[in-house]
C-alpha cells in the first residue's frame, strides 16, 4: 500500500514537472509573439496611420499578445 502511494506521488510530481515545462515553453513562445507584434506595430506604422485599418489590426494583435503573456504568467505563478 505504501509503495502504491509513493508511486502515485512520483507520478504527480512528474506530471507537474511536465506541465511546468510546457507552461514555460508557451510563455517563451507568447513573449516572442508579443515582441514580433510590437516590432511590427512600431516599424510599419506612424501617427499618420491612425485612420489605417491595418494599424488598428496590428494594435489589436499587440494587445492580445500582451494579454496572453499576462495570463500565462499568472498561470505559471499559480503552478509554481
QUIFENCOR-V306614 format. One record per residue. PSI is psi as a letter, one per 20 degrees, with the letter a starting at -180 (NA if undefined). Layout:
psi: [PSI/PSI]
This chain:
psi: [g/h/h/g/g/g/h/h/g/g/g/g/g/g/g/g/g/g/g/g/g/g/g/g/g/h/g/g/g/h/h/g/g/g/g/g/g/g/g/g/g/h/h/i/q/a/h/i/j/h/j/o/h/h/g/g/g/g/h/g/g/g/g/h/g/g/g/g/g/g/h/h/h/g/g/g/h/h/g/NA]
